[in-house]
Amino acid sequence: MSRDVVILRSSGTRLECADDHPNLLTLLEANNLCVEFQCREGYCGSCRMRLLKGEVHYPQLPLAFVQPDEILPCCCKAKGEIELEL
């Protein structure tokens, strides 16, 4: 079974997603990475960041507009291995 892993382009850091992280924002926060956010629900788009490789899953589609190469980490999870630009 493949693991859900987040790779941070700037540092090369690999973060393994765990069941106790309901979304990517909580994973990043648990690893002491500072991410701007406001709503934590996908409404405002403040946490928007670039997805460089891979795919994410949104249990509920966000209301904030995102470009095809962007994600809202507050409301999505990694599908397999992904690479982000913070």
VONU-277387 format. One record per atom (N, C-alpha, C): z negated, x, y negated; atom name; residue number from 1. Coordinates in nm, 3 decimals, padded with zeros to 5 digits. Atoms other than C-alpha are relative to their C-alpha. Layout:
<r z="Z" x="X" y="Y" at="CA" i="NUM"/>
...
//
This chain:
<r z="00.000" x="00.085" y="00.118" at="N" i="1"/>
<r z="00.000" x="00.000" y="00.000" at="CA" i="1"/>
<r z="00.000" x="00.089" y="-00.124" at="C" i="1"/>
<r z="-00.007" x="-00.081" y="00.121" at="N" i="2"/>
<r z="00.094" x="00.141" y="-00.340" at="CA" i="2"/>
<r z="-00.114" x="-00.036" y="-00.094" at="C" i="2"/>
<r z="00.109" x="00.018" y="00.096" at="N" i="3"/>
<r z="-00.175" x="00.186" y="-00.602" at="CA" i="3"/>
<r z="00.058" x="-00.028" y="-00.138" at="C" i="3"/>
<r z="-00.038" x="00.023" y="00.139" at="N" i="4"/>
<r z="-00.155" x="00.059" y="-00.957" at="CA" i="4"/>
<r z="-00.060" x="00.114" y="-00.081" at="C" i="4"/>
<r z="00.041" x="-00.119" y="00.072" at="N" i="5"/>
<r z="-00.169" x="00.370" y="-01.175" at="CA" i="5"/>
<r z="00.064" x="-00.002" y="-00.139" at="C" i="5"/>
<r z="-00.049" x="-00.013" y="00.136" at="N" i="6"/>
<r z="-00.135" x="00.422" y="-01.550" at="CA" i="6"/>
<r z="00.004" x="00.149" y="-00.034" at="C" i="6"/>
<r z="-00.016" x="-00.139" y="00.043" at="N" i="7"/>
<r z="00.002" x="00.756" y="-01.670" at="CA" i="7"/>
<r z="00.016" x="-00.002" y="-00.152" at="C" i="7"/>
<r z="-00.009" x="-00.010" y="00.146" at="N" i="8"/>
<r z="-00.051" x="00.847" y="-02.036" at="CA" i="8"/>
<r z="00.090" x="00.118" y="-00.034" at="C" i="8"/>
<r z="-00.101" x="-00.101" y="00.026" at="N" i="9"/>
<r z="00.253" x="01.038" y="-02.159" at="CA" i="9"/>
<r z="-00.055" x="00.118" y="-00.079" at="C" i="9"/>
<r z="00.045" x="-00.107" y="00.090" at="N" i="10"/>
<r z="00.076" x="01.237" y="-02.433" at="CA" i="10"/>
<r z="-00.087" x="00.104" y="00.070" at="C" i="10"/>
<r z="00.093" x="-00.093" y="-00.065" at="N" i="11"/>
<r z="-00.186" x="01.391" y="-02.202" at="CA" i="11"/>
<r z="00.031" x="00.024" y="00.147" at="C" i="11"/>
<r z="-00.027" x="-00.011" y="-00.142" at="N" i="12"/>
<r z="-00.046" x="01.340" y="-01.853" at="CA" i="12"/>
<r z="-00.112" x="-00.057" y="00.086" at="C" i="12"/>
<r z="00.114" x="00.058" y="-00.071" at="N" i="13"/>
<r z="-00.372" x="01.165" y="-01.759" at="CA" i="13"/>
<r z="00.047" x="-00.114" y="00.088" at="C" i="13"/>
<r z="-00.028" x="00.108" y="-00.094" at="N" i="14"/>
<r z="-00.352" x="00.938" y="-01.454" at="CA" i="14"/>
<r z="-00.126" x="-00.084" y="00.016" at="C" i="14"/>
<r z="00.113" x="00.093" y="-00.012" at="N" i="15"/>
<r z="-00.579" x="00.633" y="-01.450" at="CA" i="15"/>
<r z="00.031" x="-00.099" y="00.111" at="C" i="15"/>
<r z="-00.020" x="00.094" y="-00.110" at="N" i="16"/>
<r z="-00.617" x="00.430" y="-01.133" at="CA" i="16"/>
<r z="-00.063" x="-00.134" y="-00.037" at="C" i="16"/>
<r z="00.048" x="00.134" y="00.030" at="N" i="17"/>
<r z="-00.650" x="00.057" y="-01.186" at="CA" i="17"/>
<r z="-00.097" x="-00.045" y="00.109" at="C" i="17"/>
<r z="00.101" x="00.051" y="-00.094" at="N" i="18"/>
<r z="-00.956" x="-00.102" y="-01.024" at="CA" i="18"/>
<r z="-00.013" x="-00.150" y="-00.017" at="C" i="18"/>
<r z="00.015" x="00.146" y="00.004" at="N" i="19"/>
<r z="-01.040" x="-00.462" y="-00.943" at="CA" i="19"/>
<r z="-00.092" x="-00.047" y="-00.112" at="C" i="19"/>
<r z="00.092" x="00.043" y="00.106" at="N" i="20"/>
<r z="-01.315" x="-00.465" y="-01.205" at="CA" i="20"/>
<r z="00.061" x="00.012" y="-00.140" at="C" i="20"/>
<r z="-00.073" x="-00.001" y="00.128" at="N" i="21"/>
<r z="-01.054" x="-00.414" y="-01.480" at="CA" i="21"/>
<r z="00.098" x="-00.117" y="00.001" at="C" i="21"/>
<r z="-00.087" x="00.118" y="-00.002" at="N" i="22"/>
<r z="-00.902" x="-00.756" y="-01.548" at="CA" i="22"/>
<r z="00.133" x="00.019" y="-00.072" at="C" i="22"/>
<r z="-00.125" x="-00.028" y="00.071" at="N" i="23"/>
<r z="-00.632" x="-00.602" y="-01.771" at="CA" i="23"/>
<r z="00.004" x="00.149" y="-00.037" at="C" i="23"/>
<r z="-00.015" x="-00.141" y="00.035" at="N" i="24"/>
<r z="-00.502" x="-00.269" y="-01.899" at="CA" i="24"/>
<r z="-00.091" x="00.042" y="-00.114" at="C" i="24"/>
<r z="00.088" x="-00.035" y="00.111" at="N" i="25"/>
<r z="-00.711" x="-00.281" y="-02.216" at="CA" i="25"/>
<r z="-00.138" x="00.040" y="00.052" at="C" i="25"/>
<r z="00.132" x="-00.035" y="-00.053" at="N" i="26"/>
<r z="-01.036" x="-00.280" y="-02.018" at="CA" i="26"/>
<r z="00.004" x="00.132" y="00.076" at="C" i="26"/>
<r z="-00.016" x="-00.129" y="-00.067" at="N" i="27"/>
<r z="-00.906" x="00.010" y="-01.807" at="CA" i="27"/>
<r z="00.000" x="00.114" y="-00.101" at="C" i="27"/>
<r z="-00.007" x="-00.103" y="00.104" at="N" i="28"/>
<r z="-00.824" x="00.212" y="-02.119" at="CA" i="28"/>
<r z="-00.135" x="00.018" y="-00.068" at="C" i="28"/>
<r z="00.133" x="-00.009" y="00.061" at="N" i="29"/>
<r z="-01.160" x="00.130" y="-02.278" at="CA" i="29"/>
<r z="-00.100" x="00.067" y="00.093" at="C" i="29"/>
<r z="00.093" x="-00.060" y="-00.098" at="N" i="30"/>
<r z="-01.346" x="00.227" y="-01.958" at="CA" i="30"/>
<r z="00.019" x="00.152" y="00.008" at="C" i="30"/>
<r z="-00.029" x="-00.144" y="-00.001" at="N" i="31"/>
<r z="-01.181" x="00.570" y="-01.991" at="CA" i="31"/>
<r z="-00.010" x="00.059" y="-00.139" at="C" i="31"/>
<r z="00.028" x="-00.047" y="00.136" at="N" i="32"/>
<r z="-01.292" x="00.608" y="-02.355" at="CA" i="32"/>
<r z="00.125" x="00.025" y="-00.084" at="C" i="32"/>
<r z="-00.122" x="-00.009" y="00.080" at="N" i="33"/>
<r z="-00.943" x="00.559" y="-02.499" at="CA" i="33"/>
<r z="-00.003" x="-00.111" y="-00.104" at="C" i="33"/>
<r z="00.007" x="00.094" y="00.112" at="N" i="34"/>
<r z="-00.930" x="00.391" y="-02.838" at="CA" i="34"/>
<r z="00.133" x="-00.075" y="-00.014" at="C" i="34"/>
<r z="-00.116" x="00.086" y="00.016" at="N" i="35"/>
<r z="-00.688" x="00.099" y="-02.859" at="CA" i="35"/>
<r z="-00.035" x="-00.107" y="-00.102" at="C" i="35"/>
<r z="00.020" x="00.107" y="00.098" at="N" i="36"/>
<r z="-00.659" x="-00.130" y="-03.161" at="CA" i="36"/>
<r z="00.018" x="-00.134" y="00.070" at="C" i="36"/>
<r z="-00.016" x="00.135" y="-00.052" at="N" i="37"/>
<r z="-00.712" x="-00.495" y="-03.069" at="CA" i="37"/>
<r z="-00.073" x="-00.096" y="-00.092" at="C" i="37"/>
<r z="00.068" x="00.105" y="00.077" at="N" i="38"/>
<r z="-00.820" x="-00.822" y="-03.225" at="CA" i="38"/>
<r z="-00.044" x="-00.112" y="00.094" at="C" i="38"/>
<r z="00.031" x="00.125" y="-00.069" at="N" i="39"/>
<r z="-00.799" x="-01.123" y="-02.996" at="CA" i="39"/>
<r z="-00.032" x="00.014" y="00.149" at="C" i="39"/>
<r z="00.014" x="-00.019" y="-00.145" at="N" i="40"/>
<r z="-00.793" x="-00.991" y="-02.635" at="CA" i="40"/>
<r z="00.064" x="-00.111" y="00.082" at="C" i="40"/>
<r z="-00.060" x="00.114" y="-00.069" at="N" i="41"/>
<r z="-00.579" x="-01.292" y="-02.545" at="CA" i="41"/>
<r z="00.153" x="-00.001" y="-00.006" at="C" i="41"/>
<r z="-00.145" x="00.000" y="00.010" at="N" i="42"/>
<r z="-00.218" x="-01.196" y="-02.628" at="CA" i="42"/>
<r z="00.055" x="-00.082" y="-00.114" at="C" i="42"/>
<r z="-00.044" x="00.081" y="00.114" at="N" i="43"/>
<r z="-00.206" x="-01.398" y="-02.950" at="CA" i="43"/>
<r z="00.045" x="00.084" y="-00.119" at="C" i="43"/>
<r z="-00.022" x="-00.070" y="00.127" at="N" i="44"/>
<r z="-00.212" x="-01.137" y="-03.225" at="CA" i="44"/>
<r z="00.097" x="00.118" y="00.009" at="C" i="44"/>
<r z="-00.090" x="-00.114" y="-00.015" at="N" i="45"/>
<r z="-00.018" x="-00.838" y="-03.089" at="CA" i="45"/>
<r z="-00.055" x="00.131" y="-00.052" at="C" i="45"/>
<r z="00.058" x="-00.123" y="00.056" at="N" i="46"/>
<r z="-00.257" x="-00.580" y="-03.238" at="CA" i="46"/>
<r z="-00.003" x="00.116" y="00.098" at="C" i="46"/>
<r z="00.011" x="-00.106" y="-00.100" at="N" i="47"/>
<r z="-00.282" x="-00.386" y="-02.912" at="CA" i="47"/>
<r z="00.136" x="00.047" y="00.053" at="C" i="47"/>
<r z="-00.137" x="-00.031" y="-00.046" at="N" i="48"/>
<r z="00.098" x="-00.358" y="-02.869" at="CA" i="48"/>
<r z="00.019" x="00.151" y="00.018" at="C" i="48"/>
<r z="-00.033" x="-00.141" y="-00.023" at="N" i="49"/>
<r z="00.211" x="-00.027" y="-02.714" at="CA" i="49"/>
<r z="00.128" x="00.009" y="00.083" at="C" i="49"/>
<r z="-00.128" x="-00.020" y="-00.069" at="N" i="50"/>
<r z="00.524" x="00.124" y="-02.560" at="CA" i="50"/>
<r z="-00.021" x="00.025" y="00.149" at="C" i="50"/>
<r z="-00.008" x="-00.019" y="-00.144" at="N" i="51"/>
<r z="00.590" x="00.096" y="-02.188" at="CA" i="51"/>
<r z="00.121" x="00.089" y="00.025" at="C" i="51"/>
<r z="-00.107" x="-00.097" y="-00.018" at="N" i="52"/>
<r z="00.794" x="00.404" y="-02.098" at="CA" i="52"/>
<r z="00.065" x="-00.010" y="00.138" at="C" i="52"/>
<r z="-00.050" x="00.013" y="-00.137" at="N" i="53"/>
<r z="00.829" x="00.350" y="-01.722" at="CA" i="53"/>
<r z="-00.082" x="-00.104" y="00.073" at="C" i="53"/>
<r z="00.069" x="00.094" y="-00.086" at="N" i="54"/>
<r z="00.742" x="00.084" y="-01.470" at="CA" i="54"/>
<r z="-00.001" x="-00.142" y="-00.053" at="C" i="54"/>
<r z="00.008" x="00.141" y="00.033" at="N" i="55"/>
<r z="00.654" x="-00.282" y="-01.490" at="CA" i="55"/>
<r z="-00.145" x="-00.045" y="-00.007" at="C" i="55"/>
<r z="00.132" x="00.062" y="00.007" at="N" i="56"/>
<r z="00.354" x="-00.493" y="-01.583" at="CA" i="56"/>
<r z="00.014" x="-00.148" y="00.036" at="C" i="56"/>
<r z="00.007" x="00.141" y="-00.035" at="N" i="57"/>
<r z="00.247" x="-00.843" y="-01.482" at="CA" i="57"/>
<r z="-00.091" x="-00.070" y="-00.099" at="C" i="57"/>
<r z="00.081" x="00.084" y="00.089" at="N" i="58"/>
<r z="00.122" x="-01.108" y="-01.724" at="CA" i="58"/>
<r z="-00.039" x="-00.126" y="00.077" at="C" i="58"/>
<r z="00.042" x="00.124" y="-00.065" at="N" i="59"/>
<r z="-00.089" x="-01.375" y="-01.548" at="CA" i="59"/>
<r z="00.037" x="-00.123" y="-00.083" at="C" i="59"/>
<r z="-00.046" x="00.102" y="00.093" at="N" i="60"/>
<r z="-00.018" x="-01.588" y="-01.858" at="CA" i="60"/>
<r z="00.083" x="00.070" y="-00.106" at="C" i="60"/>
<r z="-00.085" x="-00.064" y="00.100" at="N" i="61"/>
<r z="00.268" x="-01.505" y="-02.094" at="CA" i="61"/>
<r z="-00.069" x="00.001" y="-00.135" at="C" i="61"/>
<r z="00.063" x="-00.009" y="00.132" at="N" i="62"/>
<r z="00.140" x="-01.380" y="-02.431" at="CA" i="62"/>
<r z="00.079" x="-00.079" y="-00.104" at="C" i="62"/>
<r z="-00.066" x="00.071" y="00.109" at="N" i="63"/>
<r z="00.217" x="-01.571" y="-02.748" at="CA" i="63"/>
<r z="00.056" x="00.097" y="-00.104" at="C" i="63"/>
<r z="-00.049" x="-00.100" y="00.095" at="N" i="64"/>
<r z="00.262" x="-01.255" y="-02.957" at="CA" i="64"/>
<r z="00.137" x="00.051" y="00.046" at="C" i="64"/>
<r z="-00.134" x="-00.051" y="-00.030" at="N" i="65"/>
<r z="00.620" x="-01.125" y="-02.976" at="CA" i="65"/>
<r z="-00.008" x="00.146" y="00.040" at="C" i="65"/>
<r z="-00.010" x="-00.140" y="-00.042" at="N" i="66"/>
<r z="00.690" x="-00.804" y="-02.786" at="CA" i="66"/>
<r z="00.146" x="00.033" y="00.031" at="C" i="66"/>
<r z="-00.133" x="-00.051" y="-00.032" at="N" i="67"/>
<r z="01.008" x="-00.599" y="-02.757" at="CA" i="67"/>
<r z="00.006" x="00.028" y="00.150" at="C" i="67"/>
<r z="-00.012" x="-00.028" y="-00.143" at="N" i="68"/>
<r z="01.147" x="-00.528" y="-02.407" at="CA" i="68"/>
<r z="-00.074" x="00.127" y="00.046" at="C" i="68"/>
<r z="00.068" x="-00.124" y="-00.039" at="N" i="69"/>
<r z="00.988" x="-00.179" y="-02.410" at="CA" i="69"/>
<r z="-00.147" x="00.003" y="-00.045" at="C" i="69"/>
<r z="00.139" x="00.007" y="00.045" at="N" i="70"/>
<r z="00.647" x="-00.299" y="-02.534" at="CA" i="70"/>
<r z="-00.082" x="-00.089" y="00.094" at="C" i="70"/>
<r z="00.092" x="00.084" y="-00.075" at="N" i="71"/>
<r z="00.341" x="-00.448" y="-02.366" at="CA" i="71"/>
<r z="-00.122" x="-00.031" y="-00.087" at="C" i="71"/>
<r z="00.129" x="00.031" y="00.060" at="N" i="72"/>
<r z="00.015" x="-00.610" y="-02.472" at="CA" i="72"/>
<r z="-00.105" x="00.027" y="00.108" at="C" i="72"/>
<r z="00.093" x="-00.036" y="-00.107" at="N" i="73"/>
<r z="-00.250" x="-00.433" y="-02.263" at="CA" i="73"/>
<r z="-00.119" x="-00.094" y="00.013" at="C" i="73"/>
<r z="00.114" x="00.091" y="-00.006" at="N" i="74"/>
<r z="-00.511" x="-00.699" y="-02.346" at="CA" i="74"/>
<r z="00.020" x="-00.110" y="00.103" at="C" i="74"/>
<r z="-00.024" x="00.115" y="-00.089" at="N" i="75"/>
<r z="-00.344" x="-00.947" y="-02.113" at="CA" i="75"/>
<r z="00.098" x="00.029" y="00.113" at="C" i="75"/>
<r z="-00.090" x="-00.032" y="-00.111" at="N" i="76"/>
<r z="-00.139" x="-00.759" y="-01.852" at="CA" i="76"/>
<r z="-00.064" x="00.101" y="00.093" at="C" i="76"/>
<r z="00.042" x="-00.097" y="-00.101" at="N" i="77"/>
<r z="-00.184" x="-00.548" y="-01.541" at="CA" i="77"/>
<r z="00.122" x="00.080" y="00.044" at="C" i="77"/>
<r z="-00.108" x="-00.085" y="-00.051" at="N" i="78"/>
<r z="00.020" x="-00.263" y="-01.398" at="CA" i="78"/>
<r z="00.051" x="-00.055" y="00.133" at="C" i="78"/>
<r z="-00.061" x="00.029" y="-00.131" at="N" i="79"/>
<r z="00.262" x="-00.331" y="-01.113" at="CA" i="79"/>
<r z="00.047" x="00.135" y="00.054" at="C" i="79"/>
<r z="-00.034" x="-00.133" y="-00.050" at="N" i="80"/>
<r z="00.263" x="-00.002" y="-00.926" at="CA" i="80"/>
<r z="-00.037" x="00.106" y="-00.102" at="C" i="80"/>
<r z="00.026" x="-00.108" y="00.095" at="N" i="81"/>
<r z="00.288" x="00.311" y="-01.138" at="CA" i="81"/>
<r z="00.074" x="-00.026" y="-00.130" at="C" i="81"/>
<r z="-00.062" x="00.018" y="00.132" at="N" i="82"/>
<r z="00.352" x="00.277" y="-01.511" at="CA" i="82"/>
<r z="-00.034" x="00.121" y="-00.088" at="C" i="82"/>
<r z="00.025" x="-00.106" y="00.098" at="N" i="83"/>
<r z="00.375" x="00.522" y="-01.800" at="CA" i="83"/>
<r z="-00.004" x="-00.062" y="-00.139" at="C" i="83"/>
<r z="00.019" x="00.056" y="00.134" at="N" i="84"/>
<r z="00.247" x="00.439" y="-02.149" at="CA" i="84"/>
<r z="00.000" x="00.108" y="-00.106" at="C" i="84"/>
<r z="00.016" x="-00.083" y="00.118" at="N" i="85"/>
<r z="00.271" x="00.591" y="-02.493" at="CA" i="85"/>
<r z="-00.107" x="-00.066" y="-00.087" at="C" i="85"/>
<r z="00.109" x="00.056" y="00.081" at="N" i="86"/>
<r z="-00.056" x="00.538" y="-02.679" at="CA" i="86"/>
<r z="00.022" x="00.029" y="-00.147" at="C" i="86"/>
//
